[in-house]
Amino acid sequence: MRSAFPIYLVGLGSWFVPLGIQMVLFSWLAAIVLHMDPFAVGIAQVALMAPGILFLPLGGLVADRGNARRLLLHYHFLYAVPPLVLAAVLLMGGLSYPLLIAYGLAAGSIGAFAVPTRDALLPVVAGQGNLSRAVALVTALQFGGQLIGIAAASTADRFGPLPLLGLQAALVALGVLAVWRLPDPPPHPPQQHASFWRSMADGVSVAAKSDQIWPVLLIMLGVGVFYVGPFMAVLPLAVRDHYNGGAAELAYMNFAFWAATILASVVLAAVGRRVTLRGRLIGLVNEHHHLPQCVED
């Protein structure tokens, strides 16, 4: 299984580099090419991101009950279709706001199903003993792939959207070859499956009762509402209206945002480990020497 993990990473990169291209290209088409007003730009971003909220639980349920490798093959094929359709329409000079909304809904929906399916394959290709290291590598590659895609999308003003849409579709389609070479996950044991809504209700109940899960969900909601959401909708308008920027400036903004997010996460993780280690060492010393717990005035 270890030999399958590099192939898994290739398939991962073939998805997240196009995702980085899409981040810049979608905002550029909505805010700069179509020059939509702030409300319309915000709705376009909602069309791209909302399916992740609506369909992610369903995607996880499908991944849990099906063959994750075969499902991911289908998602790669499907994810290559929206940029090809958009490129064909652009070639005919027919770009419109409704088409952009349709693109966002399609791409966002497919991505919502692909995320849990890919995660379900990770333990299969990495093995349980290497899972923590595999998760770290996967996370790094996801962010790194997005940064590469963002850098590539900075050329949209110079070369236009067609080459980038073609590259986006080609990379996703090439990922099919990587996914095809992955091993099938073990078959699910036969069991009586609950309905989708019952499964959703059980998941919400477990999360609500867990002291670890619901605070994380609350934090993630806050990050989406107050951090990522305004960034996706407001900053492209600022680049357009206040700095007369184009695709390159949008790419610089996205690159700086996500690179700083990665750097801050790494620093916080390192600080957290040091604080935890220091606290454990102090606790061991106190326990060993039976130091009294007192407070000096």
Secondary structure, DSSP 4 states (H G I P E B T S, - for coil): -TTHHHHHHHHHHHHHHHHHHHHHHHHIIIIIIS---HHHHHHHHHHHHHHHHHHHHHHHHHHHHS-HHHHHHHHHHHHTHHHHHHHHHHHTT---HHHHHHHHHHHHHHHHHHHHHHHHHHHHHH-GGGHHHHHHHHHHHHHHHHHHHHHHHTTHHHH-HHHHHHHHHHHHHHHHHHHHTSPPPPPPPP--PPPHHHHHHHHHHHHHH-TTHHHHHHHHHHHIIIIIHHHHHHHHHHHHHHH---HHHHHHHHHHHHHHHHHHHHHHHHHHHHHHHHHHHHHHHHHHHT-------
